[in-house]
């Protein structure tokens, strides 16, 4: 039986989209290795409570804007929070945050909301400050592969 990975993302300048693509490539690597994981990648404005209910794990990808997650990801949380509150407790999640000078506020803002949802982090956030590098791209790809492999193995 296939497991389900939802990647929720927003990117205005394209930097976070590069990291999202690396998360998806990592998940595809795990699938190519024989895994049975269905992946949906949906923009934050287009993702709803039914998409979250479908998921066995979620990876959130957001830029850091003004010391906070993107407005699009905040909008996503505002729309899914109450419908998901009782249905998704324990949902494993991963986080990718890209900022120019600091990502701490964005990471903290996401962590506060997912704590209320009772989601559980399955890896430390991939926090990228400054330019997207090969190292940060590798970290995002490894996150995608790890989440997909953990889903396929039934670990999460």
C-alpha positions in Angstrom: 0.0 0.0 0.0 1.4 3.4 -1.0 2.2 6.0 1.6 1.6 9.6 0.9 4.0 12.6 1.1 2.7 16.1 0.7 5.1 18.9 -0.1 3.6 22.3 0.6 5.6 25.2 -0.8 5.8 28.9 -1.6 8.6 30.8 -3.4 8.4 34.3 -4.8 12.0 34.7 -6.0 12.7 31.1 -7.0 15.3 30.2 -4.3 12.9 28.2 -2.2 11.5 26.6 -5.3 15.1 25.2 -6.1 15.1 23.7 -2.6 11.6 22.3 -3.0 12.7 20.7 -6.3 15.6 19.1 -4.4 13.2 17.7 -1.8 11.1 16.3 -4.6 14.2 14.8 -6.3 15.2 13.1 -3.0 11.7 11.7 -2.7 11.9 10.4 -6.3 15.3 8.9 -5.5 13.7 6.9 -2.7 10.9 5.8 -5.0 13.4 4.8 -7.7 15.0 2.6 -5.1 11.8 0.6 -4.9 9.8 2.7 -2.5 6.0 2.9 -2.7 5.4 6.6 -1.9 3.0 8.9 -3.7 4.1 12.5 -3.7 2.0 15.6 -4.1 3.6 19.0 -4.5 1.1 21.8 -4.0 1.5 25.5 -3.6 0.6 26.8 -0.2 -2.3 28.9 -1.5 -3.8 25.8 -3.2 -3.4 23.3 -0.4 -6.4 22.5 1.8 -7.4 20.4 4.7 -8.3 17.4 2.5 -4.7 17.4 1.1 -3.3 17.4 4.7 -5.7 14.6 5.6 -4.5 12.6 2.6 -0.8 12.8 3.8 1.1 10.4 5.9 3.9 13.1 6.2 4.4 16.7 5.1 7.4 18.7 4.0 6.9 22.5 4.3 9.1 24.8 2.1 9.0 28.5 2.8 11.1 31.6 2.4 11.7 33.7 5.5 10.0 37.1 5.1 10.4 39.8 7.7 11.5 37.3 10.3 8.5 35.0 9.7 7.3 32.3 7.4 5.9 33.4 4.0 2.4 34.9 4.0 1.3 32.0 1.8 2.4 29.4 4.3 0.6 31.4 7.1 -2.5 31.4 4.9 -2.2 27.6 4.5 -2.0 27.2 8.2 -5.0 29.5 8.8 -7.1 27.4 6.4 -6.1 24.0 7.6 -5.6 24.5 11.3 -9.0 23.8 12.8 -10.2 21.2 10.2 -6.9 19.3 10.8 -6.5 19.8 14.5 -8.1 16.5 15.6 -7.4 14.6 12.4 -3.6 14.9 12.0 -2.1 14.8 15.5 1.2 13.0 15.3 1.7 13.8 11.6 5.4 13.7 10.7 6.7 16.8 9.1 10.0 18.2 7.7 10.8 21.9 7.1 12.9 23.8 4.6 13.4 27.6 5.2 15.3 29.9 2.9 16.2 33.4 4.0 18.7 36.1 3.0 20.0 37.1 6.4 18.2 35.1 9.1 15.7 32.2 9.3 15.3 31.8 13.0 12.0 33.7 13.3 10.5 31.8 10.4 11.5 28.4 11.8 10.1 29.4 15.2 6.8 30.6 13.7 6.3 27.3 11.9 7.3 25.3 15.0 4.8 27.1 17.1 1.9 26.3 14.8 2.8 22.7 14.2 3.2 22.3 18.0 -0.4 23.3 18.3 -1.4 20.8 15.6 0.7 18.2 17.5 2.7 17.4 14.4 6.1 15.9 15.0 9.4 16.9 13.4 11.2 13.9 11.8 14.4 15.8 11.1 15.9 19.1 12.0 14.9 22.0 9.7 16.9 22.6 6.6 17.7 26.3 7.2 19.4 28.1 4.4 20.8 31.6 4.9 22.1 33.5 1.9 22.7 31.9 -1.4 21.5 28.5 -2.3 24.6 26.3 -2.4 25.3 22.7 -3.4 25.5 21.9 0.4 22.0 23.3 1.0 20.6 21.6 -2.1 22.1 18.3 -0.9 20.5 18.8 2.5 17.1 19.4 0.9 17.5 16.4 -1.3 18.5 14.3 1.7 15.4 15.5 3.6 13.1 14.4 0.8 14.8 11.0 0.5 14.8 10.4 4.2 11.1 11.3 4.6 10.1 9.1 1.6 12.2 6.2 2.8 10.9 6.4 6.3 7.3 6.5 5.0 8.0 3.5 2.8 9.6 1.5 5.6 6.7 2.3 8.0 9.0 4.1 10.4 6.8 7.2 10.4 
